Amino acid sequence: MTEVFDGDTIEVSLPGGKLETVRYIGIDTPETHHPRKKIEELGREAWKANRDLVLHEWVRLETDIETRDRYGRLLAYVWFKEGEDAAMVNEVMVRKGYAMPFTFPPNTRYTDLFRKAFSKAREEGQGLWERASRRIYSPAQVWADLPYLVGSFVTLAFTVEKISESNRRFSLHPTEGNTSLVIYKSDSRLFDSIESFKGKTMEMVGKIISGFNGAEVVLADPVQIISIE
């Protein structure tokens, strides 16, 4: 492994000397090199954690059904030696709280493993969970402070007033404030019923994103929900 770009992207030298940029499958870490975004919270920490695991180490690449993304990067599960055993970097980054599960069909071979790691990170208060525990916001407060909160992990107290649907996702809208929860349809099977959220008040953890219609927080896994009533 020759270079670490961020928490979920590396460069490797294949047998024969060819260099490949590899994007980890199934996870998403904070941005550090996006051309239109600032460095997000935990971005540097995720990069360092990834670097400490694999830089200048031998790794094994395991591909899934789709082998490249739209940027031409090789998509892989990346295995390395941890003591006497083999461990997967993708899973370790989630378990340390530096990444969230990011399901992108058809590459779903280890989705359940990543979700269990996410649950473990919550139990131990790792990474993003520790950051979010310090900040509890309402949707209106997120909207008011959006320029300062983009890329930050927060705990959001949210009452769902209505639900809208597009081709790719569901959007849960609050009683006040231009802040919505987003559930992508690729993750919707994890939730018993999207409609059941209507009228419910929940406390959940997520990263603040600036969307077209205001602030957004992606609800990718039920583990993000701390309470619901």
Backbone bond lengths (Angstrom), bond angles and torsions (degrees), N, CA, C in turn:
res aa  C-N    CA-C-N  psi(-1)  N-CA   C-N-CA  omega(-1)  CA-C   N-CA-C  phi
1 M - - - 1.451 - - 1.529 107.33 -
2 T 1.338 117.26 125.89 1.463 120.32 -168.82 1.529 115.04 -104.43
3 E 1.338 118.07 -27.71 1.462 119.44 -177.08 1.517 110.43 -155.81
4 V 1.354 115.06 146.75 1.466 121.84 176.27 1.518 107.99 -115.10
5 F 1.333 117.13 118.77 1.463 120.98 -178.05 1.521 112.23 -87.04
6 D 1.340 116.49 -40.23 1.462 121.53 178.23 1.524 108.10 -162.08
7 G 1.332 117.34 -157.92 1.451 119.23 -175.17 1.508 115.55 -73.85
8 D 1.343 117.66 -16.12 1.464 119.14 -177.98 1.521 114.26 -135.50
9 T 1.329 117.38 16.81 1.469 120.77 -179.87 1.520 110.39 -139.72
10 I 1.323 116.49 131.35 1.458 121.81 -179.14 1.525 110.07 -136.22
11 E 1.317 115.11 171.89 1.462 121.50 171.49 1.516 108.04 -119.61
12 V 1.332 115.63 135.01 1.454 120.29 179.56 1.527 109.51 -125.13
13 S 1.313 114.76 154.78 1.462 121.88 173.66 1.520 108.06 -104.26
14 L 1.323 116.20 115.16 1.462 121.18 -178.20 1.533 110.08 -81.68
15 P 1.333 117.32 162.81 1.467 119.32 173.60 1.522 110.19 -53.22
16 G 1.302 116.55 129.45 1.459 120.97 -175.58 1.519 111.87 101.66
17 G 1.348 116.86 -10.40 1.456 120.54 174.38 1.510 116.63 95.63
18 K 1.346 118.69 -4.06 1.454 120.21 -179.70 1.524 110.48 -68.28
19 L 1.345 117.09 134.16 1.454 122.33 178.27 1.525 110.19 -93.01
20 E 1.322 116.65 135.43 1.463 122.51 179.31 1.528 109.56 -130.25
21 T 1.335 115.74 135.52 1.458 120.28 169.95 1.519 107.87 -86.28
22 V 1.332 115.83 127.89 1.461 121.62 -174.72 1.525 109.75 -117.23
23 R 1.326 116.65 126.91 1.473 122.93 174.65 1.521 108.20 -104.05
24 Y 1.337 116.07 126.57 1.454 120.08 -179.61 1.530 110.87 -64.60
25 I 1.322 116.10 135.90 1.462 121.27 178.32 1.530 109.89 -81.42
26 G 1.328 116.35 142.11 1.454 121.32 165.68 1.510 117.66 84.63
27 I 1.348 117.35 2.50 1.454 119.15 179.97 1.528 109.77 -139.36
28 D 1.329 114.88 163.04 1.457 120.76 176.77 1.519 108.58 -140.47
29 T 1.336 116.76 125.28 1.461 121.61 179.03 1.525 109.86 -110.52
30 P 1.335 117.89 162.75 1.467 120.70 -179.38 1.523 112.78 -58.83
31 E 1.347 115.14 147.70 1.464 121.63 -177.77 1.522 111.79 -69.88
32 T 1.334 115.44 142.23 1.469 121.08 171.57 1.526 112.60 -128.95
33 H 1.357 117.65 -20.33 1.466 120.23 -175.10 1.527 113.17 -130.32
34 H 1.327 117.87 19.37 1.464 119.57 -178.65 1.528 109.68 -68.40
35 P 1.361 118.31 133.21 1.474 120.67 -175.61 1.526 114.05 -64.92
36 R 1.359 118.19 -21.57 1.465 120.06 -177.53 1.525 113.28 -118.37
37 K 1.324 117.38 6.97 1.455 119.75 -178.36 1.520 110.72 -126.95
38 K 1.332 115.40 149.09 1.453 119.69 174.95 1.532 109.30 -75.02
39 I 1.331 116.26 168.75 1.459 119.59 175.75 1.527 108.46 -64.25
40 E 1.333 116.88 124.78 1.449 120.78 -176.58 1.523 111.58 -83.13
41 E 1.311 114.15 160.58 1.462 120.19 178.65 1.520 110.66 -55.65
42 L 1.325 115.64 135.83 1.463 125.11 -177.52 1.527 113.08 70.37
43 G 1.346 117.18 5.96 1.459 119.16 178.53 1.519 112.75 -63.07
44 R 1.325 116.09 -48.19 1.474 119.48 179.93 1.528 110.99 -66.87
45 E 1.333 116.27 -38.66 1.458 119.90 179.60 1.531 111.25 -65.21
46 A 1.341 116.19 -38.95 1.460 119.76 178.12 1.525 110.84 -66.11
47 W 1.327 116.25 -42.22 1.473 120.29 177.16 1.519 110.73 -59.82
48 K 1.325 116.81 -45.03 1.465 120.20 -178.95 1.522 111.41 -66.01
49 A 1.324 116.95 -42.01 1.464 119.91 179.29 1.527 110.76 -61.87
50 N 1.315 116.90 -42.48 1.462 121.79 178.05 1.528 110.77 -63.68
51 R 1.333 115.06 -45.24 1.471 120.39 179.32 1.529 110.87 -60.01
52 D 1.331 117.12 -44.01 1.458 120.55 -178.17 1.520 112.21 -64.65
53 L 1.327 116.46 -27.37 1.459 120.11 -179.51 1.524 113.16 -79.09
54 V 1.349 117.47 -39.82 1.469 117.78 -166.28 1.532 116.55 -127.74
55 L 1.318 119.53 -13.22 1.465 118.77 -174.99 1.524 111.32 -59.71
56 H 1.329 115.57 127.71 1.472 124.83 179.92 1.541 112.82 64.05
57 E 1.340 116.19 18.70 1.461 120.49 177.17 1.530 109.55 -104.85
58 W 1.337 115.23 155.82 1.457 119.80 171.76 1.522 108.69 -75.41
59 V 1.304 116.67 133.66 1.465 120.49 177.68 1.524 109.22 -130.25
60 R 1.328 114.67 158.65 1.471 120.98 175.72 1.521 108.22 -114.36
61 L 1.318 116.29 130.50 1.456 121.44 -178.75 1.525 110.16 -100.39
62 E 1.317 115.20 130.13 1.463 121.44 176.56 1.530 107.84 -119.51
63 T 1.314 117.29 119.31 1.453 121.29 179.97 1.523 110.60 -92.35
64 D 1.337 115.41 169.53 1.463 121.83 178.84 1.532 107.47 -120.46
65 I 1.321 117.82 -153.20 1.462 120.90 -176.26 1.524 111.41 -66.27
66 E 1.318 116.76 -49.18 1.470 121.42 177.70 1.518 108.27 -95.34
67 T 1.333 117.49 122.87 1.464 120.15 -170.70 1.521 114.69 -98.08
68 R 1.338 118.34 -15.30 1.468 120.05 179.32 1.526 110.23 -139.69
69 D 1.350 114.66 150.10 1.463 118.92 176.49 1.520 109.52 -93.54
70 R 1.343 116.72 -177.23 1.466 120.82 -175.41 1.523 112.95 -67.18
71 Y 1.334 117.00 -14.14 1.465 120.76 177.87 1.523 112.16 -93.94
72 G 1.325 116.48 0.41 1.459 120.67 179.64 1.513 114.29 86.98
73 R 1.340 117.28 3.66 1.460 120.09 -179.86 1.521 111.02 -75.30
74 L 1.316 116.17 143.34 1.452 121.49 175.57 1.523 108.87 -71.19
75 L 1.321 117.30 131.01 1.461 122.68 179.18 1.526 108.75 -98.91
76 A 1.342 116.37 128.15 1.468 117.60 -173.77 1.526 112.56 -155.59
77 Y 1.325 113.60 155.67 1.462 122.19 163.06 1.523 104.54 -91.55
78 V 1.309 116.76 129.17 1.465 120.93 -171.72 1.528 109.75 -111.09
79 W 1.320 115.23 117.37 1.457 121.98 -177.50 1.525 110.34 -103.04
80 F 1.327 115.96 142.01 1.462 120.97 176.98 1.528 108.61 -139.06
81 K 1.312 116.45 168.22 1.464 120.39 -179.07 1.515 109.54 -89.16
82 E 1.335 116.08 124.53 1.458 122.64 178.20 1.520 107.21 -120.60
83 G 1.340 115.86 99.00 1.459 119.96 -172.46 1.509 109.50 67.54
84 E 1.320 116.12 -125.64 1.466 120.86 178.83 1.524 111.99 -92.79
85 D 1.323 116.23 -3.88 1.461 120.25 -174.73 1.524 111.71 -112.46
86 A 1.330 114.70 167.39 1.462 121.11 173.38 1.520 108.56 -97.95
87 A 1.334 116.77 139.40 1.458 122.41 177.83 1.523 108.47 -131.45
88 M 1.331 116.39 155.79 1.452 120.60 -179.99 1.531 109.36 -102.98
89 V 1.331 116.36 125.46 1.458 120.87 -178.66 1.526 110.91 -58.88
90 N 1.321 117.17 -42.05 1.463 121.45 -179.06 1.530 110.50 -52.34
91 E 1.333 116.04 -48.23 1.460 121.55 -177.61 1.526 111.65 -69.78
92 V 1.327 116.76 -40.25 1.469 121.12 -178.89 1.527 111.14 -63.06
93 M 1.329 117.36 -39.94 1.465 120.46 -179.98 1.521 111.41 -63.48
94 V 1.333 117.14 -37.52 1.467 120.50 176.84 1.527 109.96 -69.41
95 R 1.312 116.77 -42.93 1.468 121.34 -177.62 1.523 111.90 -64.15
96 K 1.326 117.53 -30.44 1.461 121.63 178.78 1.532 112.68 -83.28
97 G 1.328 116.77 -2.56 1.451 120.35 178.07 1.515 114.31 81.39
98 Y 1.327 117.76 18.11 1.461 121.71 179.28 1.526 112.73 -99.52
99 A 1.323 117.25 -3.99 1.468 121.10 -177.02 1.517 109.63 -146.18
100 M 1.336 114.96 155.73 1.458 121.58 173.43 1.527 108.54 -112.99
101 P 1.329 117.63 150.36 1.471 119.19 174.59 1.526 110.09 -59.26
102 F 1.305 116.46 139.96 1.464 121.42 -179.99 1.521 107.37 -137.89
103 T 1.320 115.73 93.04 1.467 121.37 -176.42 1.517 110.28 -80.90
104 F 1.329 116.23 123.24 1.462 120.49 179.91 1.524 107.91 -134.72
105 P 1.353 116.84 88.79 1.473 119.88 179.88 1.526 111.08 -53.82
106 P 1.330 116.96 146.58 1.474 127.61 11.27 1.528 114.55 -91.56
107 N 1.331 118.60 6.83 1.468 120.74 -175.95 1.527 110.54 -86.21
108 T 1.327 116.70 85.12 1.464 121.39 -173.17 1.532 113.02 -128.20
109 R 1.313 117.67 19.24 1.469 121.08 -172.63 1.530 113.00 -57.87
110 Y 1.329 117.55 -39.93 1.468 120.73 -175.63 1.531 112.75 -113.97
111 T 1.320 116.84 24.10 1.459 120.04 -178.67 1.524 112.07 -55.94
112 D 1.322 118.11 -44.80 1.466 120.94 -179.14 1.522 111.63 -64.12
113 L 1.321 117.61 -36.28 1.468 121.52 177.98 1.523 110.68 -62.77
114 F 1.336 116.74 -43.31 1.466 120.45 -179.48 1.530 111.12 -67.07
115 R 1.306 117.07 -35.98 1.464 119.83 179.84 1.531 111.03 -69.77
116 K 1.317 117.17 -36.56 1.468 119.84 175.04 1.525 110.76 -65.70
117 A 1.329 117.02 -38.53 1.468 120.96 177.56 1.523 110.46 -65.08
118 F 1.330 116.67 -36.98 1.463 121.63 178.57 1.522 110.47 -64.48
119 S 1.322 116.14 -41.47 1.459 121.34 177.26 1.530 110.89 -63.28
120 K 1.330 116.00 -39.98 1.466 121.09 178.75 1.531 110.50 -64.04
121 A 1.323 117.20 -41.12 1.462 121.13 178.52 1.528 110.84 -62.43
122 R 1.324 116.24 -39.18 1.472 119.58 177.65 1.524 110.51 -64.46
123 E 1.342 117.49 -46.42 1.461 121.82 -179.05 1.526 111.61 -57.20
124 E 1.330 116.30 -36.47 1.460 121.07 -175.84 1.523 113.27 -95.62
125 G 1.346 117.57 -1.44 1.458 120.73 179.57 1.517 113.20 63.82
126 Q 1.317 116.43 40.11 1.463 121.37 -175.92 1.534 112.04 -85.29
127 G 1.320 116.79 144.60 1.453 122.30 167.64 1.510 114.96 52.35
128 L 1.335 116.94 -116.58 1.458 122.50 -174.86 1.533 111.59 -59.92
129 W 1.337 118.00 -30.97 1.464 120.95 -179.94 1.523 110.86 -67.06
130 E 1.321 116.31 -38.83 1.464 119.99 178.98 1.525 110.24 -68.15
131 R 1.336 117.66 -40.84 1.465 121.22 178.89 1.527 111.02 -63.47
132 A 1.338 116.60 -46.24 1.459 120.75 -175.42 1.520 112.44 -67.00
133 S 1.326 117.04 -28.77 1.463 120.10 -177.38 1.525 112.38 -64.12
134 R 1.343 117.29 -20.11 1.466 121.32 -178.65 1.527 112.44 -84.33
135 R 1.323 118.05 -11.56 1.469 121.35 -170.94 1.511 110.24 -131.96
136 I 1.310 117.62 116.23 1.459 122.42 175.96 1.525 107.72 -117.94
137 Y 1.336 116.43 120.45 1.457 122.51 -174.83 1.516 110.89 -124.98
138 S 1.321 115.60 153.66 1.466 121.89 166.72 1.523 107.30 -93.78
139 P 1.348 118.65 163.09 1.469 120.11 176.60 1.525 112.81 -56.68
140 A 1.340 117.49 -38.59 1.465 120.66 179.84 1.519 111.36 -64.89
141 Q 1.341 117.11 -38.89 1.469 120.47 178.65 1.519 111.54 -67.91
142 V 1.332 116.61 -38.74 1.475 119.85 177.11 1.521 110.12 -61.41
143 W 1.339 116.59 -46.04 1.458 120.87 179.96 1.524 111.11 -61.28
144 A 1.318 117.48 -41.78 1.464 121.60 -178.87 1.529 111.91 -66.40
145 D 1.312 117.05 -34.81 1.471 121.25 -176.22 1.524 112.61 -106.87
146 L 1.338 117.59 18.28 1.461 121.64 -173.15 1.530 114.28 -51.65
147 P 1.354 119.98 -44.82 1.477 118.43 -178.47 1.521 113.88 -57.86
148 Y 1.330 116.17 -27.79 1.459 120.08 -177.76 1.530 112.66 -93.26
149 L 1.331 116.48 -17.11 1.462 120.40 -173.41 1.523 114.50 -101.78
150 V 1.322 118.22 -13.20 1.472 120.32 -178.26 1.532 110.22 -54.70
151 G 1.322 115.97 127.50 1.461 121.12 179.68 1.509 114.05 88.15
152 S 1.345 117.42 -3.42 1.463 120.97 -179.49 1.527 110.88 -94.07
153 F 1.322 115.83 152.37 1.453 122.01 175.82 1.519 109.26 -95.72
154 V 1.336 116.02 129.06 1.461 120.87 -177.49 1.520 110.31 -136.16
155 T 1.325 114.78 164.65 1.457 121.78 167.53 1.522 106.88 -98.66
156 L 1.323 116.44 126.60 1.456 121.38 -173.62 1.524 110.21 -114.80
157 A 1.336 116.38 123.81 1.461 122.34 174.24 1.532 107.26 -93.10
158 F 1.334 117.68 115.91 1.459 121.82 -162.31 1.521 111.53 -138.62
159 T 1.337 117.83 124.49 1.456 122.34 173.23 1.530 108.53 -106.99
160 V 1.325 117.12 123.20 1.465 122.51 -175.06 1.526 109.75 -83.95
161 E 1.335 116.86 117.34 1.459 121.52 178.39 1.523 111.90 -93.65
162 K 1.347 116.88 -42.37 1.459 120.23 179.33 1.524 110.38 -148.33
163 I 1.320 115.74 163.99 1.462 122.62 -178.36 1.523 108.81 -130.16
164 S 1.326 117.06 130.35 1.463 121.56 175.37 1.525 109.04 -116.82
165 E 1.331 115.33 162.89 1.462 120.54 -174.71 1.520 110.80 -137.27
166 S 1.343 116.46 138.51 1.465 122.22 172.91 1.523 107.81 -123.67
167 N 1.323 116.84 -171.11 1.465 119.99 -178.82 1.521 112.93 -63.60
168 R 1.339 116.08 -33.23 1.466 119.80 -172.27 1.521 114.86 -108.53
169 R 1.360 116.95 -17.04 1.454 116.22 -170.34 1.521 113.22 -156.89
170 F 1.335 114.54 165.58 1.451 123.39 170.19 1.528 107.99 -106.81
171 S 1.330 116.44 142.89 1.457 121.42 176.01 1.523 108.83 -120.60
172 L 1.330 116.20 126.45 1.457 122.57 179.15 1.519 107.63 -102.32
173 H 1.329 115.99 122.02 1.464 121.15 -173.40 1.524 110.42 -107.06
174 P 1.342 117.54 142.85 1.462 121.33 -175.44 1.528 112.47 -87.82
175 T 1.316 115.03 174.55 1.455 120.50 176.37 1.528 111.28 -70.23
176 E 1.336 117.32 -27.49 1.463 120.86 177.00 1.523 110.20 -153.54
177 G 1.352 116.40 149.96 1.465 121.04 179.33 1.520 112.27 93.59
178 N 1.328 116.47 136.70 1.470 121.61 -179.62 1.534 110.62 -83.82
179 T 1.315 115.11 62.62 1.459 121.94 177.88 1.519 107.75 -133.14
180 S 1.321 117.87 125.64 1.461 120.73 -178.04 1.527 111.37 -123.85
181 L 1.320 114.78 152.22 1.459 121.33 171.42 1.520 108.16 -92.72
182 V 1.318 116.29 137.53 1.464 121.40 -178.06 1.530 109.90 -116.89
183 I 1.321 116.23 127.49 1.457 122.00 173.43 1.522 107.30 -119.23
184 Y 1.323 117.00 113.36 1.465 120.58 178.24 1.529 109.48 -72.74
185 K 1.302 115.97 145.51 1.460 120.23 -175.94 1.523 112.63 -63.12
186 S 1.333 116.74 -24.90 1.461 119.78 176.28 1.532 111.59 -67.24
187 D 1.341 117.35 -20.44 1.468 121.81 178.42 1.525 112.63 -104.18
188 S 1.327 118.01 -7.70 1.463 120.60 -170.42 1.522 113.33 -63.89
189 R 1.343 117.03 -25.39 1.467 119.72 -179.85 1.527 111.81 -64.46
190 L 1.316 117.19 -18.40 1.465 120.99 -179.06 1.525 112.36 -75.25
191 F 1.334 115.76 -17.78 1.451 121.03 -177.50 1.529 109.21 -105.69
192 D 1.330 116.67 138.46 1.467 120.64 -175.66 1.526 111.86 -56.20
193 S 1.335 116.48 -48.26 1.460 121.32 -179.98 1.512 108.80 -158.48
194 I 1.327 117.11 124.36 1.458 120.17 178.74 1.533 109.78 -64.22
195 E 1.314 116.97 -40.24 1.466 120.85 -179.00 1.519 112.51 -63.36
196 S 1.332 116.68 -24.23 1.466 119.53 -178.72 1.526 112.36 -67.77
197 F 1.337 117.10 -15.06 1.467 120.15 178.49 1.530 111.99 -74.24
198 K 1.328 117.50 -21.08 1.455 120.69 -175.44 1.529 110.71 -61.98
199 G 1.336 115.78 128.42 1.453 121.96 -179.42 1.514 114.33 84.37
200 K 1.344 117.60 -5.80 1.462 121.54 -178.53 1.532 110.80 -89.47
201 T 1.315 114.96 151.31 1.466 122.13 173.93 1.516 107.97 -109.42
202 M 1.300 116.66 126.27 1.460 120.39 -178.70 1.524 111.35 -129.28
203 E 1.300 114.56 157.24 1.460 122.28 170.48 1.508 105.56 -117.34
204 M 1.315 116.53 122.25 1.459 119.83 -175.04 1.518 110.52 -141.14
205 V 1.328 115.40 164.11 1.464 122.75 -177.77 1.524 109.66 -115.66
206 G 1.328 116.93 137.99 1.453 120.63 177.42 1.513 112.44 -172.01
207 K 1.335 115.33 178.63 1.462 122.21 -179.73 1.523 109.91 -99.64
208 I 1.324 116.56 135.54 1.453 121.51 -179.63 1.531 109.89 -78.88
209 I 1.336 115.06 128.19 1.464 123.11 178.97 1.519 108.49 -122.24
210 S 1.317 116.71 144.32 1.461 121.11 174.69 1.519 108.61 -90.87
211 G 1.347 117.20 110.75 1.455 122.02 -178.75 1.514 111.81 -101.80
212 F 1.338 116.33 -176.41 1.463 121.29 -178.24 1.527 112.13 -67.17
213 N 1.321 116.15 -32.77 1.464 119.93 -175.37 1.525 112.80 -113.12
214 G 1.321 117.13 22.43 1.454 120.54 179.94 1.512 111.60 129.24
215 A 1.324 115.47 -158.51 1.460 120.68 179.76 1.527 110.23 -79.36
216 E 1.335 116.41 147.85 1.459 121.99 178.07 1.520 109.96 -135.57
217 V 1.320 114.77 149.42 1.461 122.07 171.81 1.519 106.90 -131.39
218 V 1.312 117.66 123.01 1.467 121.17 -179.76 1.525 109.47 -80.48
219 L 1.324 115.07 126.19 1.458 121.79 174.99 1.528 106.61 -101.05
220 A 1.338 115.29 94.33 1.461 121.22 -172.35 1.519 113.07 -94.71
221 D 1.333 116.55 -17.55 1.449 119.96 -173.62 1.526 109.52 -153.28
222 P 1.346 118.70 139.87 1.462 120.10 177.45 1.527 113.94 -56.93
223 V 1.332 117.54 -22.03 1.461 121.07 178.94 1.528 111.14 -60.16
224 Q 1.328 117.43 -25.90 1.470 120.45 179.57 1.527 112.53 -67.96
225 I 1.336 116.76 -19.96 1.466 120.52 -179.10 1.526 110.00 -84.55
226 I 1.320 115.78 116.20 1.454 121.42 -180.00 1.521 111.29 -81.43
227 S 1.344 116.08 -42.48 1.468 120.40 178.09 1.521 108.76 -152.29
228 I 1.335 116.31 155.86 1.462 121.27 177.19 1.519 108.25 -151.50
229 E 1.334 115.88 137.28 1.475 119.65 -179.47 1.520 110.26 -150.59
